[in-house]
Amino acid sequence: MRKYIFAVLVIAFLVTISLAGCKPENLTPEFISQVDKYKISLEISSDLKKVNIFENVEVFNDSQDQWDVLVFNVYANAYREHATEKAYFTALARYGGLDLDSIKIDDYDYLTTSAVDSLDTILEIKLKEPLAPNNKVLISMQGTLLIPSCNLRLGLSSGEYLNLGNFYPVLSVYENSNWRRDRYTRIGDPFYADIADYEVSVKCNEDLSVAISGDRKTESIDGGEKIITSYGQNLRDFAIVASYQLDKLTGLVGTTEINYYHSSAKDAENCLISAISALETFNSIIGNYPYKVLNLVETDFYYGGMEYSNLVYINRHSKNKKDVIVHETAHQWFACLVGSDSINSGWLDEGLVTYLTDYYYLKTEGEDVYIKRRQSEKSILDTYLKMQIEADSSFDQSIERSLYKFKNNHDYCMIMYNKAGILFETLSHYVGYKKFESVLKTYYDKNCFKIANLESIYKAFQSNHKNIKALTESYIADTMLTFVG
């Protein structure tokens, strides 16, 4: 059931008008025509424990190589009881996974039984005929998605909140003449994908509220069932949150509709206003958000939040939802629009977004708030590093390394969020705030819908007449010990 609170809409409208004077300097980036295209049909059971999935993927070979195989990531299988690499931390009351019943290559039956190794998250499909550059092939899959009982990216928590993140087979990234075959890990965000177009239809109980990625949505009800179809162009990924408990508040920033889904949260109006402010601020300092919809959804979630294209999770129990909202909204630009190799260079978006969260407060609440927040994060990192170095003088604090080389999530967060955030703070002070925003705009313009790397950042600064390579390398390497005296 959805409730639209008139008072909130008025507040959202006034906030939007008050911020509208700050117009972005650059134009919305062009959309790309030759990308992979996903057409997915989902049937969600009324108890939210099972989803029938029918997926067609039109794969376009945009490389210079001939492809004999395709590689897909099936992240849902990390939720199986005996998964090779588990997504969960402790035993689950109910495990999950994707049971594939059929795979077709064009009209050829590649798989008609559940013969795929369901304990692994890597699915390799050998093509009947090689796929030449600039050609397409259609891969069709059908199966049953079993929903684990947990409050993670994929899972059903308390029987009420269904999180569908990283739930469908997604084509791996092809680079350096090879398919990436990254194993799953509980540390960081082990997801790496190119952009694609999506058409996703959902059949479910008519009383179920569904927050979904995509720019355009149609909805119809027939015989107690609801059918929702969502369309998204140039998305990094696709996610859904569904619950019988969700209400929705709506605001507007320019032509982008912001939907804030919640379960009667007392602070929902303020959260919507925070989301409006964050989107408007980042539009101004980075560049126009190119999509027509942004959904923020309060759900049961182990972490503070999680970003997907057009949709972010907000932990409904979070003590500081505004920080989560600002952080995850910034990720729409750096992670979703400007992609990065989150397996090997997660700091490129996490460090930048960590700093941009504080930079948002500089722009909206002033320098005193900004300085206090930055000092707090530096102090936390400094204390952590001193403890680690005292325990082990060879403690690795380098930034540029894979997820697999971190001891745990806390170690990952301290280095990839806090330390990398200090790098971006240092760079912003080195070039000045005005030029830093110019760099952000350049970085976004040149890399939107692409996968950026460290060289992309260097070029963005160089285009603004600043060479930051030597300074950056000292932070990336294991050379900076402490930051606070």
PyMOL commands that set and color helices and strands:
alter all, ss='L'
color gray80, all
select helices_A, chain A and resi 6-19+75-79+268-285+321-331+347-365+367-391+403-405+409-431+433-447+454-462+469-476
alter helices_A, ss='H'
color red, helices_A
select strands_A, chain A and resi 36-44+50-60+67-73+97-105+108-111+122-131+136-146+154-157+161-164+170-171+174-175+178-179+196-205+209-212+216-222+225-235+240-243+247-253+256-262+293-299+305-308+311-315+339-340+451-452
alter strands_A, ss='S'
color yellow, strands_A
deselect
rebuild
show_as cartoon
